[in-house]
């Protein structure tokens, strides 16, 4: 699996100038999988558990690779289904902001 190889490469980097240097994605939307791998390889965590909020079907998730690659476990997993509708507001990039609730 390419993600495991990238994860091993990330572990070798002890000092980085920017988080961009360690970004890669397997299940996250952006480069969060690599950033999380770098953090967990450089810090001590007594409990290998996480809480994921607001994930829909777990296909895109910041914690899925952590669970599969590092054998972390979920605790108090909360699955939220978000219902959104476009609003008249827009952010600075011109993309419409959605009003969401669950």
C-alpha positions in Angstrom: 0.0 0.0 0.0 1.4 3.4 -1.0 0.0 5.0 2.1 2.2 2.7 4.3 5.3 3.6 2.3 4.6 7.3 2.5 4.0 6.9 6.2 7.4 5.3 6.7 9.0 8.1 4.8 7.3 10.7 7.0 8.5 9.0 10.2 12.1 9.6 9.1 11.6 13.3 9.0 12.2 14.6 12.5 12.4 18.3 11.6 10.3 20.1 9.0 10.0 23.7 7.9 6.4 23.4 6.9 3.5 20.9 7.2 3.4 20.9 3.4 6.5 18.7 3.5 4.6 15.8 5.1 1.2 16.1 3.4 -0.3 13.1 1.7 -3.8 11.8 1.4 -5.2 8.3 1.5 -8.6 8.8 3.0 -8.6 12.5 4.0 -9.8 15.2 1.8 -6.6 17.1 1.7 -3.1 16.1 3.0 -4.2 15.5 6.5 -3.3 11.8 6.5 0.4 12.7 6.2 0.3 15.5 8.7 -1.4 13.2 11.3 1.2 10.5 10.6 4.0 12.9 11.2 2.4 14.2 14.4 1.8 10.7 15.9 5.4 9.6 15.0 6.9 12.6 16.7 4.8 12.9 19.9 4.0 10.4 22.6 0.3 9.4 23.0 -0.5 7.2 26.0 -3.8 6.2 24.6 -4.2 5.3 20.9 -7.8 6.4 20.6 -9.5 9.2 18.7 -13.0 10.7 18.3 -14.2 11.5 14.9 -17.0 14.1 14.5 -19.2 14.8 11.5 -18.1 12.1 9.2 -20.7 10.8 6.8 -19.8 7.3 5.5 -16.2 7.2 6.6 -14.8 7.1 3.1 -13.2 10.5 3.5 -12.0 10.8 7.1 -9.0 12.3 8.9 -8.8 9.2 11.2 -9.4 6.2 8.9 -5.8 5.9 7.9 -4.7 6.4 11.5 -7.0 3.5 12.5 -5.9 1.2 9.6 -2.2 2.0 9.5 -1.4 2.6 13.2 -4.1 0.4 14.8 -5.6 3.3 16.7 -9.2 2.8 17.8 -12.3 5.0 17.9 -13.9 6.0 21.2 -17.4 7.5 21.4 -17.6 7.6 17.6 -20.2 10.1 16.6 -21.7 9.9 13.1 -23.5 13.0 12.1 -25.5 13.4 8.9 -25.4 17.0 7.8 -28.3 18.7 6.0 -27.2 21.7 4.1 -28.8 24.4 2.0 -27.1 27.2 0.1 -27.4 30.7 1.5 -27.0 34.1 0.0 -23.8 34.6 1.9 -20.4 34.1 0.2 -16.9 33.7 1.5 -13.9 35.6 0.2 -13.2 33.1 -2.5 -16.7 33.6 -3.9 -17.8 30.1 -3.0 -21.3 30.1 -1.5 -21.5 29.3 2.2 -24.0 26.6 3.2 -26.3 26.7 6.2 -25.9 23.3 7.8 -27.5 21.5 10.7 -27.8 17.9 11.9 
